[in-house]
Amino acid sequence: MNEQKRHAKGMKARQQVLGKVHVERANSAVNSFTAPFQDLITRYAWGEIWSRPGLPRKTRSLITIATLVALNRPEELRLHLRASANAGVTQKEIQEVLLQTAIYCGIPAANSAFQIADEIFTKAKR
């Protein structure tokens, strides 16, 4: 696959997972400094990994959430928690993943993740 096709495939996956509004907002903030990074993640994170047939997007979403808890990346965690519904992930499934992260990533990491998820889910109910 050439790089242009990979980018197009990545942009489609990115919009499906994160939502078209988010991707358009992110793209509007791209400048000459950030453009190479945005191109890289669109082609490889989204065009290669998120587009692979080996795992359903729901599973990839749950793995990503657990990884972001482990790495203590709250801003990306917020983004992927909000986007998880687009992949068919339920709040109950997120709860289970966060409980598992308490054992493997530590109580403080899971505590922060539960607070972030609760904040997002509470706002979504309004």
N, C-alpha and C positions, 0 to 999 in steps of 0.2 A: 504494500500500500504506500502511495506517495504521501509526502508530508501535508499537502493540501487536502487530500481525502481524509487523512488522519485527523486534521484540525476540524474539518466539517463534521466528521463522526463524533469527535470529542465535544464540539459545541452542542450537538443534538443531545448527547447524553447529559452534559452539564445542565442544559435547560430542563430536561426531563427530571433530573434528580433535585436540583437546587431551585428550579422554578425560573420561568422566563424573565420575570420582573427582577429577580436578584441578579441574574446574569447580565441583563441589559444595564442595570445600575453599575455593576462591577466593570463592565466594558466601557461605560461612559467615563470612568475615572482613570482609564489607561492613558499613560503618557509615554513619551519616548524612553524614559527610564524603566517603567514597569512593563512595557509591551513584550519584551523578550520572555519575561517570567510568565506572563499571562498566556503567551503562545505555548510555552513549554508545558504548563499544567493542562492546558486545553488538549494538546496533542497526546501527552503521555498519561497523565492521571485519568483524564476523561476518555480520550480516543483509544487508549490501549487498555488500561486496567478496568475502569468502570464499564467498558464496552465488551469485555471478554465474556464468552458464553459459559465458562466453567462454574460460575456462581450466580445465583439470582441477585438482582440489585438489593433486595431486602436483606440478604445475608451480608452483602458488601456494606450496606448502611450500618448494620449492627456491629460488624467488625470495625468499621471506621469510628463509631461512637466509643467502643471499648478502647481503641488505640488512642483516641484523643484524651480520654480520661487518664490513661497510663502516662501519656506525655505531658499532662497538665496544660492543655491548650484550650482554655475556656472560650475564646472567641470562635474558633473553628468548631468546638463542641456545640455552641449555640446554633451555629449555621447548620450543622448536620442533624441536630435534634429537630429543628424546624423543618428541615427537608425530609426527614425520615418518613413522614406520612406519604410523601410522593412515591416512596418505594414500597408502600403497604405495611410499614412497621407500626405496630400498636404501642400505646403507652405501657401496656402490661409487658410487652416484650422488652421495651426499654428498661422498665423497672427490673426485670430479671437480669439483663445485661449489667445494669449498675450494681445490683447485688453481687454479681459475680466479680465485678471489678473491685469491690470492697475486699475480697479475699486475695486476689492476685495483684492488685495495684495499691491497696492500702485503704484504710478507713478514711483518712483525710481526703484522699482523691475522690472516693465515692461520695463522701459527704458534700463536697463542692459540686460534684456532678448532679447529685439529687437536688440540690438547691437551684442550680441552673435549669434543670429539667422541670422542676415544679414551677418556677417562674414562667417558663415558656408555655407550659400546659395551662397554667392559670390564665395567662393573657389570651390564649387561644379560645378559651371558654367565653370570654367577654364578647 
